[in-house]
Amino acid sequence: RISSMRLGLQRIQNLVLSLRRFSRLDESAFQDVDIVEAIDTALVLLAHKLGQDIIVERKLHAPSMLVCQPALVHQVVMNIVSNAADALRGSIPRGFEDEKSPIGRIVVGTDMITLEDGLRYVISIADDGPGVPPDIRTRIFEPFFTTKPGGMGRGLGLAIAYGVIEAHGGSIDIREANLPGGRREGARFTISIPVRMSAAGPVTIGRKA
């Protein structure tokens, strides 16, 4: 019982710390953001939805510091990860749930790539769920459009996320994830943002609002 109490207190402490970090993200101005810390905070706040049966992998290869709007993680990454968890849970037939087996996997990654127009900071969220049908990929960022059952979604999360990406002069791409060892084709959301290196070293957004 003491061990369980310690574990519970540790989880409460982590949640409180994450909420404090989350409160600092509620600003629209461009600023230095620790992307690794912000992603970790988002995952902690989504722990209740991810549970123990969704495996989350982090493959963060890009520099951790980025000058951007905190909403890039708050509104974009957190919303897409949350939707991926919903898709994974919604794809399990009732009566076939097995608490001992994972129901799916979500991979959050960052990379820095060079294109013809310069450096790009890339954030990707992939899962091995049912995927996004091609015929609705162009619609999922429309306000009030949702594929969730009535009362389960307002259809605003991805619309807000799209606005945040536009404010950064970036783009978002949706395609099959095809994760190694994945059970299904899944979905991969790839966010690409133009960047430049500042004189002080941190990665800096190439366009400010």
C-alpha positions, -999 to +999 in steps of 0.1 A: +000+000+000+029+024+008+044+016-026+011+023-043+007+056-024+042+067-034+035+059-071+002+079-068+019+109-052+046+108-079+020+109-106+002+138-089+035+156-087+043+151-124+008+162-133+010+194-112+044+202-128+030+196-163+000+218-156+023+246-145+043+242-177+011+240-197-002+273-182+030+290-195+022+278-230-010+298-232+006+327-251+004+335-288+037+355-290+068+339-306+093+329-279+120+304-270+102+270-265+118+238-254+101+215-278+112+183-260+099+196-226+067+208-243+061+174-259+068+156-227+043+179-209+016+172-236+021+134-232+018+137-194-015+156-197-028+130-222-017+101-200-053+094-189-063+090-226-032+071-236-034+047-207-011+017-204-023+000-236-011+026-261+027+025-267+042+060-272+076+063-287+097+096-289+122+100-317+133+136-312+163+142-334+160+180-340+174+207-317+152+210-286+150+249-286+128+266-311+115+301-314+078+297-321+043+301-307+039+277-277+006+267-294+026+248-319+028+220-293-002+230-272-028+231-300-012+211-328+009+182-314-014+176-284-045+176-305-031+152-331-018+128-305-052+129-287-070+121-320-046+093-327-054+078-293-091+081-300-087+064-334-068+035-318-094+030-291-123+033-316-108+006-338-110-021-312-142-042-315-162-043-283-155-074-264-121-079-279-102-056-256-072-073-238-057-052-211-025-072-213-019-064-249-012-030-265-039-018-288-016+003-309+014+026-311+020+064-315+054+077-326+062+114-321+093+126-339+113+157-348+139+163-374+157+191-392+159+189-429+172+210-457+150+218-487+155+241-517+139+270-498+161+265-467+160+247-434+128+231-421+119+220-386+097+189-389+074+174-363+057+141-371+030+121-353+024+086-366+002+058-354-007+023-366-045+028-363-071+027-390-057+057-408-074+087-425-093+078-457-080+098-487-114+113-495-116+132-462-079+143-458-087+176-475-116+182-452-104+173-417-090+208-411-124+225-419-141+240-389-168+218-374-159+188-396-155+157-375-156+119-380-163+112-343-198+101-331-222+129-322-213+146-290-177+132-291-161+161-309-167+197-319-146+196-351-125+226-341-093+211-328-076+205-362-090+237-376-073+257-348-041+236-354-041+245-391-043+281-382-013+278-359+007+261-386-003+289-411+009+315-386+043+299-387+044+299-425+044+261-424+025+232-439+010+199-428+009+166-448-012+136-441-005+101-454-002+065-444+023+058-416+033+022-424+052+019-391+076-010-390+058-038-373+026-019-374-007-037-375-023-014-401-013+014-425-022+040-399-018+078-403+012+102-403+008+139-398+039+158-408+043+194-398+070+214-417+080+249-406+106+271-423+135+280-399+168+298-397+197+296-373+199+327-350+233+342-342+230+329-306+224+294-319+188+285-312+166+275-341+144+304-351+112+306-370+118+322-404+085+342-403+070+360-374+034+372-370 
